[in-house]
Amino acid sequence: MTDNSPDKKPEILDAEIVEDTPTPPVEVPEPDYSESGVPSFDHVRDRIEQRYTTSIGSTELAGLGGKEDVASLDKKIADRDKAAKDKLAEIRRAMREQ
């Protein structure tokens, strides 16, 4: 007989149910802090560097970094607004002519 034969009876296992008792959470201090809650020098330095790089990235995304300044950006916005108004006026003239 093979293991899959219908004549073989399955082995019965006897087991008991054990209730799971929750263990209380253990408070582990954060790795960058001492037991009294004081941050380490490395942690403080990392946070400062992170904030600095975030501010540099935000400045670059806003287009304020490098050669461009606020005045040149304001001029670009004004030029774009003027071009939009001119295009709108052109469309309105074309609509009246029809």
C-alpha positions as CSV (number, residue, x, y, z in Angstrom):
1,M,0.0,0.0,0.0
2,T,1.1,3.5,-0.7
3,D,0.5,6.5,1.6
4,N,-2.3,7.8,-0.6
5,S,-4.2,4.5,-0.6
6,P,-7.8,4.6,0.6
7,D,-7.3,1.6,2.9
8,K,-4.8,3.4,5.2
9,K,-6.4,5.3,8.1
10,P,-5.1,8.8,8.8
11,E,-3.0,9.2,11.9
12,I,-5.0,11.0,14.7
13,L,-3.1,13.7,16.6
14,D,-4.1,14.7,20.1
15,A,-3.6,18.3,21.0
16,E,-4.8,20.8,23.5
17,I,-5.6,24.5,23.0
18,V,-3.3,26.8,24.8
19,E,-4.4,30.4,25.4
20,D,-2.1,33.1,24.2
21,T,-1.3,35.5,27.0
22,P,-0.2,38.9,25.7
23,T,3.1,40.1,27.0
24,P,3.3,43.7,28.2
25,P,5.1,46.0,25.8
26,V,8.7,46.7,26.8
27,E,9.7,50.4,26.5
28,V,12.9,50.6,24.6
29,P,14.5,54.0,24.4
30,E,15.0,55.3,21.0
31,P,18.4,54.5,19.7
32,D,19.4,58.2,19.3
33,Y,18.4,59.1,22.8
34,S,19.9,58.3,26.2
35,E,17.9,56.6,29.0
36,S,17.0,60.1,30.4
37,G,15.7,61.3,27.0
38,V,18.7,63.4,25.9
39,P,19.4,63.2,22.1
40,S,22.9,62.2,21.1
41,F,25.2,64.6,19.2
42,D,25.0,62.5,16.1
43,H,21.2,62.6,16.1
44,V,21.1,66.4,16.5
45,R,23.7,66.8,13.7
46,D,21.7,64.4,11.4
47,R,18.5,66.4,12.1
48,I,20.2,69.7,11.3
49,E,21.7,68.3,8.1
50,Q,18.3,66.9,7.1
51,R,16.5,70.2,7.6
52,Y,19.3,72.0,5.7
53,T,19.1,69.6,2.7
54,T,15.3,69.9,2.7
55,S,15.5,73.7,2.6
56,I,18.0,73.5,-0.3
57,G,15.8,71.1,-2.2
58,S,12.7,73.2,-1.6
59,T,14.5,76.3,-2.8
60,E,15.6,74.5,-6.0
61,L,12.1,73.2,-6.6
62,A,10.7,76.6,-6.2
63,G,13.1,77.9,-8.8
64,L,14.8,80.3,-6.4
65,G,18.2,78.6,-6.4
66,G,21.1,79.4,-8.6
67,K,21.1,82.4,-10.9
68,E,17.4,83.2,-10.7
69,D,16.0,85.4,-8.0
70,V,12.5,86.5,-7.0
71,A,12.5,89.6,-9.3
72,S,13.3,87.5,-12.4
73,L,10.5,85.0,-11.4
74,D,8.1,87.9,-10.9
75,K,9.0,89.2,-14.4
76,K,8.4,85.7,-15.9
77,I,5.0,85.5,-14.3
78,A,4.0,89.0,-15.5
79,D,5.2,88.1,-19.0
80,R,3.1,84.9,-19.0
81,D,0.1,86.8,-17.7
82,K,0.4,89.4,-20.5
83,A,0.8,86.7,-23.1
84,A,-2.3,85.0,-21.8
85,K,-4.3,88.3,-21.9
86,D,-3.1,89.0,-25.4
87,K,-4.2,85.5,-26.6
88,L,-7.6,85.8,-24.9
89,A,-8.1,89.2,-26.7
90,E,-7.1,87.6,-30.0
91,I,-9.6,84.8,-29.5
92,R,-12.4,87.3,-28.6
93,R,-11.7,89.4,-31.8
94,A,-11.8,86.2,-33.9
95,M,-15.1,85.2,-32.3
96,R,-16.7,88.7,-33.0
97,E,-15.7,88.5,-36.7
98,Q,-17.6,85.3,-37.3
